[in-house]
Structures are given as structure tokens and as C-alpha cells.
Amino acid sequence: MALVIPLSAFAQGDGPSTLAASEKRAAETVSRMEDAEKTVLTKTMLAVPLMGGSVPEGGVAGAGFAPAIPRLGIPALKETDASLGVAYLMGLRNDGGATALPSGVAMGSTWNPELLYRAGAMIGSEARAKGFNVMLAGGVNLMRDPRNGRTFEYLSEDPLQSGILVGASIAGIQSNHIISTIKHFALNGQETGRFSVDVRVSEAAARESDLLAFQIGIERGQPGSVMCAYNKVLGHKACDNDWLLNTVLKKDWRYKGYVMSDWGAVPGLSTALNGLDQQSGAQIDKAVYFGDMLAKAAKSDPAYAVRLDDMNKRILTAIYANGLDKYPATPGGAIDRKANADIAEEVARQGVVLLRNRGGALPLAAGVKRVAIIGGYADRGVLSGAGSSQVHGDKGPEVIVPKQGGGPVGDFISEQYHESSPLKALRAKLPNATIAYSEGRYISEAVTQAKLADVAIVFATQWASEGFDQPDLSLPSGQDALIAAVAEANPNTIVVLETGGPVMMPWLDKTAAVLAAWYPGARGGEAIASILIGETNPSGRLPLTFPASLDQLPRPVIDGASEVAESFDVMAAQDSKLSTNYDVEGSDLGYRWNARRGQKALFPFGFGLSYASFATGDLKVNATSASFTVRNTGKRAGATVGQVYLVSRNGEIKQRLVGFQRVSLEAGAQQKVSVAIDPRLLADWRDGGWSIAADDYAFALGDDAETLGKPVTVRMKAKHWKD
């Protein structure tokens, strides 16, 4: 499908210049480099007073720093996390914080690449204003397991949707003359044993799923850098993986930027020969391999000498293509905090998914008299995911729940809430209603409040962080029992889920309405309130499957869950023999797996309700595109997502999302939509390339991955091609 925003070579750093021109200029600079200068850019050092790091002269407290080379006009590299905004870093910079976007899965729920471009441009502008010129954003790992601790950071279980959305976000970030990464390359599907788990997968399965998401994202966003992952792939560390980095990324995809490591992911000097271009946060590894060791190897071994020049050329290509030298980022730039908060709120509004709405329980009736708000620290704020992606505003977190006994690591991944109270927002929007709050610690107290109210709204939370996975998909701390009791006391109970991903809902049939609000960011409370009262018509659609039970998953128990002692600390990581077999599901993740197995989800991929109603029809398909009409059959304006699926091939189930378009319509209006079909979604990977068999291919419109219209069959011609 077409993305109506300008994308260019890496970004818009040199205006009309091309990537080829930037690469040529980079090669010329390398030819003028002295030996000592060639290992300046090949490593970054942790730029915070933690784990052996410090803020260097000319640096900004952040994830990493490489000094400038003034003689050659090469700027310093100043790196910050992450995809959701400029990382808070526990307030170490004392610079007023930053605007927190909603979580990645919330952004995925918008199905809106234009909005994600704006969101990327916003967080990139804040990074630039704080002096950063490299943003460690672009999380696009597919959601192979909903219990993954980093599910909240990623976008989707589908390669097309993930690739399109991450490409838009990256392009927005890089429109600020800064570099964005795409990460974590690749097949980084769980946090359990994340430093050493070995992913076993066939090349075909990888190319048709996780790698395809990266490929589409790179094609559309042209990130200056690719960040490799912690895990192993087929026996080799991802950052020391010749097949991933040299064969797939640089040879097959002809990627011209540079590969940076994840922090603490470099096992040795040989990674340079296997495709790694920059060692990140080098103090965290067992040694600084890409400094003196690399220089010495380059003097004695021609292979290392050639690679060292190539490493510098790739880093400089990204610098020049994005204009880091021509448009230097310096701390103290202006930030329009209100405008940026408005973007964060719009993402939250479009990302909330209405999962249940029995009898029109939502929006709340205009004359509602008494509302009981229960749980989730809703009187104070909204939940945020933890770890390197943590973002906060001026005052830092509104609520902190300590984890792992305190200390720097415990503080870094503590449970934190943004200062955006749903309770305060609802009171502002319903000034004539009595709104009482119960923190939900005692079920009996919550039940009493629920019985007194016209409507009870339970805010349920599921905290997640990088470094570990969820043990299951229940709500922690007895919240399932709390919801069941409140719903028993008041049938008009609404549940607002602030979660990192899917959860089970044993209480679902007792409730009147359920909203998936995810981690809704800096203005999450206002966005939730706007939807509850009907000011905003919910339009989010699920970017991942809510399983009906753990037994529906390819791995009902996470591989290594009973074997590996988890640790966030890279230095304490275990080099275990843990492996996980992705060939169980192959390229059939999420809804594809359910289709293959004939399983019905609790809520399927693409699902979402609205206060309006929509009808899609008139599907026409050929080998390269599809068209259809969308009509708003309801009584109010709203938005929906038209979804086109391949449903079978030669009569056999083969489900793939092949196109989508978010459409906003006034009541009674209709619109014709056309989407391009990427031929890779119809093909198999075999014999070193993509192959489309000469078969009958059936396509259908879907309200979601399980609610499909009448199939349209197209006969495809045989085709084989390479990337």
C-alpha cells in the first residue's frame, strides 16, 4: 500500500542528494583518514555514570557517545533510546524530560502510517533539541509470543503491518537530520535467556516473517543503522552472524548503512568480519574490541584492514545521508511541549481498541450521576513499560513501585506511571457526576463502591519490562478476581486494560465493556476519558492476537522458563545452552497460526469495535493490487481499517494480510480504497529467492482475521525472483 509521505535515501539530510552521493563522499573521507582516526567511530561508549560509563566532554547523558573528528568535519555521535521518545534515564540529564508516546503495540493499533510518521518526527525533534543525533528507535521484532517482556515496544505480529508502520516512524525521526536505527536484528522473540537463547528456524520461515518485517521497514524508512540483537540465530550470536549481517542484510538487501550492536552483545573481535560495524556501549562487553584490538588487527591482516575501511564508510554514509554534519544537533533547542503532547494524545486515541460493548454501555450516558473508578493508580496516572524505552516528562514518574530490591537496575526497571490521571480527566469532562475512587486493594471496598454507582470502571494493569517475560497471561495481583467481583456487584462494569500485550479475560462475559488502552503515554488519561464519554469514536484495531488459552500458542510454556535465571544485567548474563524452535510455527505467527490450526482467538488480529458501524465490499483483486469500498453505515463519524487477506492458495489455507488502509468517514459516507499487494506476501522463499506458484489464490475482505467476506479467486502466473 502507498504511504503518502516523502521518503528518501535514509532521510532528507542533503536535500536533492542521493544515497549514492553520500556513499561516494564517505569513501573519499575514509581515504583521508589517519590510522588512529579509523577506530573513533567504530565504537561508542556508555555516556551515563552507570556500569563504568561517564558523560564525556562534548557529550550528552545518554546511551552512547563517539567523539568528533574535527579535522575531517565529522560530528560526534550522541545516542539516545528509544522508539517511544527520548529516554528519561532516571532524570540524570535534568533537562525537563520528554514527551512519551504510547507503547509500540498502541501505535500498532492505529494502523496509521501517516500518524506514526508525525509521531516519529515529534520524538526525533525532541532528541535533536536535547543534542542527540542518533535515536535507538525502530523496534520491529514480530510478536511470536505475547508473553515477551518487550511486546509493548513492538508494533505487530504481522510483517506487512509492522514493516509499513516502522518505516513511517523511522522516516519521521530521520526528517530531523538525525539517524534512527531499526532493531533488534533479528528473531528476538523472547526475553527469557535473551543473551544466549539460540533460535532454530529455517531460512524460508525467517525470510517470510521476521526478516520480511525488517526488509519492508528498511525499504520504506531507510534507517541509517541496524541494531543487531542479543540472541543467537542458528548457533551464532546475532551480532556475530555472517548469514544475517553479511549475506541477508548487506548482500541480498544491499543495505548501505551500518550495523551497531546492542549494548553488551559483542562476543569478540571476529564480529567485525561477520558484519558488525560499531560496538555500542563498549565498556559493557568483556573488552573494547573495536578500539586498539581492531586497529592492531587491521595492521597485520588485510581482511581486517578492508573491513575497517568499510565500517567507517558505512557509518559516514549514514552521517552524510542524514545531514548530521551540516545540521548539528546541540542541547537547548526549542520544544513545543503542548503540540508534542497533542500528538501523543492523538496516537493514544487512535490506538485504544474497544473489545466489548454490550448493549451500548459506551459511550457513557450524558446524564450519568455516579461513577466508581477502581484500581490501576487511576487517581494518579497511567502505566508505562520499563527498561531502556522508559520516557517521562518534567517531573518524572508520578508513581514508582520498586522492583528487584532497588539499586540502579531496580530503579531503572521499576514500575512507573505517567502523570496523566484518568480520574482527573473524567472529572473534568463529567463535572455534574459524582466520581469516587477506590484503589482496589480490598475487593470488599471496591464492591461497595460499585454497588453505589451507576457505572463502575476498573483500571487493570499488567506491568512489563525488557529483561524478563510474563509467566502467563493473567492479570497480576488478584485483579482478575477484583474485576469478577465488581462485575458481579454492578453489571454495568467497564474494564480499561493498561497492559503490554494480550491478557486472558475469565471475567469477560460478566462485563459491559472492555477497552485495551495499552500503555497510553504522556496524555493517556485524557485519551481514555475522551473515548469513555464519546468525544472520540474508538478506531483502534488489534495488531496482535489475543489467544483464548495458552494451549493455542506454538509454545504453551516459554522455552527456558524453568531453566534460566533471569537478569537485566548484561555482565551477569548466563551463556546457557537454551534454544527455541521457531520452525514449529515457521512463518505462521499469530492469526496465521490460528488459521492453519483452525483455532478461534479470544479476540483476533485486526479486531476492534466502534460507536459507528461500517461495511466493506466490492473487492477486486489482481496480481499487484486490490480495491474495495468502505461505507459508514452508522449515525456518527468514525474510522475503520479496511483489511485484505490472502486466505487460500490452490485450495489450501494460507492466510496473509496483503493490504490495509485506515479510512475516516462521516456518517453515511463511503470511499473507494486501492492498496498495492507486495508479491512477497504471495510467495514462498525457495532456491535463494521468492517463488509464486501458478495456482488459484483466494482473497477476502476482513473486519478482522477471522471475520472474512466472500473470497475472490485470482489465477497467478508462475514467477521466481531475487531481492
N, C-alpha and C positions, 0 to 999 in steps of 0.2 A: 504494500500500500504506500501511497505517496505521502511524504512528510513535507508540509508546506512551510518550511523554514529553510533559510540558506545554510547549507553545509559546504565546507570546502576542505582543502588539504590541511588536515589537523584542525585548523580554525580559520581565523581571519587575521592572523598575525601580520602578514606582509601585504595585505590587500590583494592586488591582482597577481602576486607572485604564486608560483606553483610549488608543489612538494618537491618536484624535480630540481627546481632552482634552489630550494633550501638545502637539499641533499648535496648539490654541487658546491654551494657555499661552504657547507660543513666539511666537505672533503678538502677544500682549499685551506680552511683553518687548521685542520689536522696536519696538513703538510708543513705548516709553520710552527707547530707545537714543539717545544723542547721536551726532552725525556721526562723531566720532573713534572711537567705540566700534564702529562698524559694520564696520571693517576689521581688528578684532582677531582674530576667529575665522575670517576668510576666507583666512588664510594660516598655515602652520606653518613654523617654521624648524628646520633640521637641528640636533639637540641633542647633537652629538658634536664633538670637536676635529679634524674632518676636513673637507676640501673647503669651508673657510670657515665651518664651524659651531663652536658652543661650547655648553657646558652653561649655560643661563640660570638666573638666580635663581629658585628655586622649581621648577626642572625636574629631570628625571632623565635621565641619559645614555641616549639612545635615538634613534629615527628622527626624531622631530619634537616640537615644542612650540608651543602658542599660550597666551599668558598669560591669567590670570583677569581677570574684570571684577567686582571686589568690590562695587561699588555696586549691581549688579543680581543679585548672588549667583550669577554664572556661574563655574564652576570652570575652571581651566586644563586644556587638553588635552595629555596626555602620552602619546606614541605609541611603540609598540614593534612590531618584527617578532616573529613571523610565525606561520604555521599549525602549526609543529612545536614551538612553545614560545617562551619569552622569549629573544630573540636574544642571543648571547654578546657580540657587539661587541668581540671580541678582549680580553675581560676588563676593559674600561675602567671598568665600574661597581664592580668589586671587591666584589661583593655575594653571592658564593657560587654564582654560576651558576644554572642552571635545569634542569628535567627535560626531556630530549629525547625527544619522541615519535618513533616510526619515521616514515619518509618518507610522503608523501601516497599514493604508489602502494601502500605496505604497508597503510595504513589502508583504501584502496580494496579491497584483497584480503580484508579481513574481511567485507565485505558486511553490516556490523553497525551500523545507525544508533544503537542504544542504547549500544553501546560508544563510538562516536565522540562521542556527547553527553557521556559521562563523561570522555573524553579532552579534549574542549573545555572542560568545566568545570574540569578539572585545570589546564590551561595558563592559563586565564583567572584562576584563583585565584592562581597564581604571579605573573602580570602585576600583579594588584591588590596583592599583598603587596609588590611591588617599587615601588609607587607609580604604575603606569601605569593609564590608564583608556580607552585606545584600542589595540586589537590589530589589526595589519595581517594578519589571517588570512583564511581562506575562499577558498583557491585552488581554482578550479573550471574552469579552461580545459580543454577536451576535448583528448585526445591525438591530434591529427591526424597527427603524425609522431613515431614512437618515438625518433628521434634528438634531439628537442628537449632542450636542456640543462636545462629545468625540468620535464621529465616527472616526475621524482622528487617534485616538490612537489604535483602534481595527483593526482586520485583515479581517473580512469577515462576511457575513450573513449566512454562511453555517457551521454546526457543524463539519463535517469531515475536511474540509479545515482548519478551524480555529484551531481545536484541533491538527492536524498534524503540522501546522506551529508554533503554540505557544509552543508545546512540543519541537520542534527543537531549538527554540530560548532559552528556559529555560535550556535545556541540554547544550547549548553553554555557557551560562552565568555561570552555575554551574561547568563547566570544569575548572574554575579558583579557585576552593576551596572557593567559596562564595555561599550564599543562594540566590535563586530567589523565589519570590512569583509567584502565579497565581492569577489574580484578574479580576473584583470585584464580589465576590461570593454572590449572583447571581441575574440574571434577572434585571440587572442595565441598563435599556434601554433608559433612558432619564435623562436630567439634570434639567428640569423643576420640581421644588419641590423635588429635589433629596434627601433631608434629611428626607422626610416623606412620599413620594408617596407610596401607597400600591398597589403592583402588585397582581392582581387576576388572577390565572391561575390554570388549572387542573394539577394534578401530571403527567398524561400521556403527556400532551403538554410540560411541563417543561423538563421531562426526555428525550423526543425525540428531543429536540432542544438545548436550552441554557445549560442545565445541561450536555448533551452529549458532547458538546464542551469542558467543563471543565473536564469531565471524560476522554476523549481521551487525552487532554493536560496533565493531571496528570499522566496517564499511560505512556505516551511517554517521558515526561520531568522530572517526579518525583520531582516537586518543593519542597523545604524544608518547604515552608509556603504557606498557602492560605489566601488571604486578603478578608475579608467579606465586604459587600457593605453598602452604606448609606440607601438605600431604604428599605421599608418593603416588605415582601412576605407573603401573606395570613394573614395579620393583625399583623405580628411580625417583628420587626427590623431584618435585615439580620444578624447583629452581635449578636442578642439575639434570634436566631431562632433554636429551638431544632430540628425541622424537617430537616432543611438544614444542620446544623453543626453536630449534633449527629447521626441522622438517615441516611441521604444520604451520607455525606462525610466520617464520621468515622466508621459507622456500615456497610452500604452497600458497600462502595468503599474500606473499610479497610485502610483508609489513616492514616499513622503513623506520619506525620509531625505535625506542629502546625498551629493554626488559629490566625492570627493577625487582629486587627480591622483596618478599615480605620480611618483616623485622624478625631476625633470628632464624631465617630459613636457609642460610647458606652453609653447606657442609664442607666446602673446601675450594681450593684454587681451581680445580678442574671444571667448576661451573662456568668459568669463562669460555672454555672450549665448547661447552654444551649449550651455549646460547645466552647466558646471563650477562647483562651489560653493566649493571650497577648493584653494588652491595649496599643495602639500606640499613641504617642504624647499626653500623658495623661493630660497635662496642658489644652488642648483644651476642654476636656469634662467638665461637670459640677463638677465633683470630680475625684480624683485619686482613683478609686475603687479597683484596683489590687495591692495596697500597704498595708497600715495598716488595711484598712477595710477588705481586703481579709484575712490577717493574723489573725485578730480577729475572723472572721467567721470560719476559719479553726480550731481554738482552741475550739470553742463551738459547732460546727456542724460537725459530721462525714462525711456528704456528701461533704462539702467544703474541708475537710481535704484530702479526697480521690482525689477530683478533683485537688487540689493544687499540689499534687504529680504527677498526670497525666499531668498537664500543664507543669511542669518542665521536665518531661520525654520526652514529645513531642518536646519541644524546644531543649533539649540536643541531642535528636536523630538526628534532622536536623543539629545541630552543628557538631556532630561526623561524620555523614554520608558524610558531605561535607568537612571535614578536617579543619574546622576553627581554631581548637586548634593546629593542627600540622603544619599548613601553615599560620601563622598570616599575616594579611594584614596591612601594615604600609605605611603612606604617604611618597611620594618621589620616588616611583617606576618608572622605565623607561617606556616611552610610545613612540612607533614608530608612530609618527603622520602621516607621509606620507602613510605608509602601512594601517593605520586605515582609513585615508581619501579615499584611493583607494577602500576599502571595502564598505564604504558609497556610493561612486560613482557607484560601480557595482550594489548595491541594487537599486539605483535611475535609472540606465539604464534599468535594468530588470523590474522595476516597472512602467515605463511610458507606458501608453496604448494609442495606435493610434486608435482613434474612427472614424475618417473620413479621406479619402484621395482621393478626386475627381480628376480623370484624372492624377494620379501620381504626384500631386503637391509636395509631399515629396518623397524622399529627395530633398533638394534644388538643382537646377541645378548647375553644377560646374562653369558655366560661369556667374552666376547671378551678375549683375552690381550694383544694388541699392536696399537696403533693408530698410524698415521703421520698427523700433521697437517701440511699443506703449504700455504704461501703466505698471502697476504692479511693479513699482520701479525696472524694469529690468536692469536699469543702475547701480543699487547698489547691488541687491541681490535677494534671493528667500524667499518666505513666510514660516513662521514656526507657528505651532499650539501653543497655550498658555496654561499656567497653570503649574501644577506640573511636566509635562513631558518636559518642555522647556529646551533645551540644546543649549549651544553656545561655540565657540572656544575662543582663546586667547583674542581677542579684544572685545568680547561680541557682541551684535547685531549691524548690520550695519545700520539699520533704526529702529527707535522706533516711533510708532504712539500711543500717550497716550489714555487710556481708563478710564472710570469711575472717572474722576476728579482727577487722581493722587493718591498720598498716597501709602503706602506699597502694598495694594491689587491691586490698579490700575496699579502700576508698575509691579506687579507680573504677571498680565494677559494682559499687553499691547501688541498691535500688533507689532510683531518683525520680522525682516528679517535677514537671514544668509548672511554673506559676501561671496557671490558666484554669481557674476553678469552674467546673460545670455548674456547681451550686450557685455561685455568684452570677454567672451568665444567665441562668434560668430565672433567678430572682429579678434581674434587670429586665428580662423580656416578659415576665409574668408578674407585674407589680401588684396586681389585685389578688393574687393567690397566696395562701399560707404555705410556705415550703419549709418543712422540717428536715433535719439531718440526723441520721444515726450512723455511727461509724461501722456498725455491723459486727463488732467483736462478740456480742452476745445475741444469739439468734432470737431469744425471747424478747429482747428490747426491740429488735428490728420488726418482729411480727406485730408487736403492739403498735408501732408507728404505721405499719402497713394497713392494719385494720382501721385506723383512724382516717386514712387518706382515700381520696377518690382514685388516685393512681400512685403506684409505688414504682420507683425507678432504682434498680440495683446496678451499681457500677462494679463490675467484676474485673479483676486484674490477673494477668499472668506475666510475671517479670521474666525477661530473658537477657542473656549476655553472651558475647563471644567467650570461648574458653570451656564451655560445657553445654551439653544438650539437656532437653527436658526429659525426665524419666518416662513420662506418659503424656496424655493429652487431657488430663483432668485439670480443673481449676484448683490451685493450691489453697492451703489454709482453711479448708472446710467450706469454701464458697459455694460448691455445688449444693451442699446441704442447706446453706443460707438461702440460696435462690429458691430451692424447692419449698422451704418453709414459708417464705414471703409470698410466693405464688399461691400456696395453699390458703394463706390468710387473705389475699387480695387477688382475685382472678385478673384484675387489670394491672398486671405486673409487667414492666418493661425492663429488659436487661440490656445494658450497654457494656460490650466487651472491649476492654483495653488489653489486647493480647499481642504477642509476637507472631502468632500464626493461628492455625486451626485449634479448636478445642472440642471435646465431646460435650454433649448437652443432655444429660439424663433427665433434666427438668423441662425440656423444650415444650412438650405438649401442654404443660401447665401454664405457660406464659402467654401474654397477649402480643408482645412484640420483642424482637431482638435486633440490635444494631451491632455490627462489627465496626468498631471505631479504631481498632489497632492502637498504635502509639501515635496520637494525632498531632504532636508537635506544639510549637510555641503558642498557637491560638486554638488548641484543640477543644478547650472548654466552650469557647464561643461557637465553634463549628458544630459541636454536638447539640448545643442548645438551639441553634438555628434550625437544625433538622428536626429536633423533637417538637418544636412549635409549628413547623410547616413553613417557616420563612424560606428554607431551602428544600427543594424536592430531592430526595436521595437518588443518586445516579451511579454509585459505585457498583462494580461487578467483580466477583471473586477472581483473583489471579491464580488461585490455587484451590485444590480440592479439600473439602472438609470430610475426612473419612468417617464412615458410620461406626467403625471399630478398628482397633489396632490390627486385627486379623486381616483386614483388607490391604495392609501395606505389604510391599515386597519383602520387608524385614520387620516382622512384628516386634522383635527386640533389636535395638541398635547394636550393630557389631562392636564388640569390645566393652559394652556397658558393664559387664561383670568382671572385666579383666584389667582395665586401665585406670589407674589413679589419676584423676583429672588435676590439672594445674594450669593456671593462666600464665605462669612464669615460664618464659622460654628457656631460661637457664636450667630449670628443674625438669624439663621435658624428658619423658622416657622414650628410649628408642626400642619400642616394642615390636613384636612380630605380628601385630594386628593387621588383618586385611579385611576388605569388604568386597563383595562380588556384585558389581552393577550389571552383570550380564543376566541376572535374574529377571530384571525388567527391561534391560537393554535401553533402547531409546523411548520406550513406552512409560513415561513418567506420568503420575497423577491421573488425569482424566483418560489418557491413552491406556494406562494400565487397567483402569476400571472397564473401559470399552473392550479391551482384549479379554478380560476375565468375566465379563458380564455382570459386574458389580454395580450397585447403586450407592452413591455417596450420601452422606447426611446432607451436604449441600455441594453441588457440582461446580467445577470450574466454569466461570462465566455467569454464575447466578447472581441475581440481585433484583429486589423489588423496588417499586416506585409509588409515589402518590398519584401518578398518572398511569396510563396503560398504553401499550404500543403493539403494533402489528407489523410484521415484515413479510414480504412476498415478492413475487415476480423475479425469482432467481434465474439469472442467465450466466452460463459459465463457458469459457473456452480454455485453451491451454495456458494462457497467460494472465487472464483476468476474470473477475466476476462482477456482476452488477445486480442490484436489488433495490426495492423501495422500502422505506420506513415511514410509518404513519402513526401520529399521536392520536389514539382513539379515546383519550381521557378528557377531563374537563379543566386541566391546568397544564401550563408549560412544564417541560421536563426534558431530560436527556436519557438516552439509552445507548447501548453498544450493539451495532449490527455485527454478527459473527458468522463467518462462512467456514464450514468444516469439510474436509475430505472425510467421508465416512466409510468407504469401502473401495477395494481395488480388486478387480476380477472376481467380485462376489464375496471376498473375504474382508472381515472387519479390519480397517486400517484407518484409525481416526487421527486427524491432524487439523489444528487451526491453520487455515491458509490465508485468511484475511479478516480484518476487522476495521470498524470505523465508529467512533463516538459521534452521535448525532443529537443536536439540541433542536427541539421543535415546540412551537406554540400549539395549544390545543386545536385539534382538527387538521393541523398541517401535515404535509408529507414531503419526503425528499428522496430523490434517486441517488444512490451511492454506487461508486465504482471503486474496486480495490484491485491492485495488482496481485498476482499469485506468483510467489517465488518458486521456481521449478524444483529447487532443492527439497521443498516440502512434499513433493510428489514422488521423489526419487529414493532409491537405495544407494548407499555407498558400497561400491564393489570395484575390484580391479583398479584401485587407485583413483577413482573418480565417481561421479554421480551417474546413475543409470535410471532412466524411465523406461519401464517395460511397455510394450504395445498391448495395452489392456483397456478394459472399461473402468473408468474412475467415476465414482458416485459422490456428489457433493450435496450439502444441505445447509440451509439457514438454521441457526440455533439461537433460541433465547438463552441457552447455556449449552454445555457439552452433552447434556442428557435430554434436553427438550428440543428435538430437531424436527424440521419441516420435511416435506416430501422431497426425496432425493432427485437430483438432476444428473443424468449419466452422460459422460463425455468419453469418446474413444480417443486415446492419446497415441501419438506416434512414438516409436522407439527412439531413444536418444541417449548418448553417453558423452560426458564431457568432464573436464578437469577444472578445478578452481582457477 
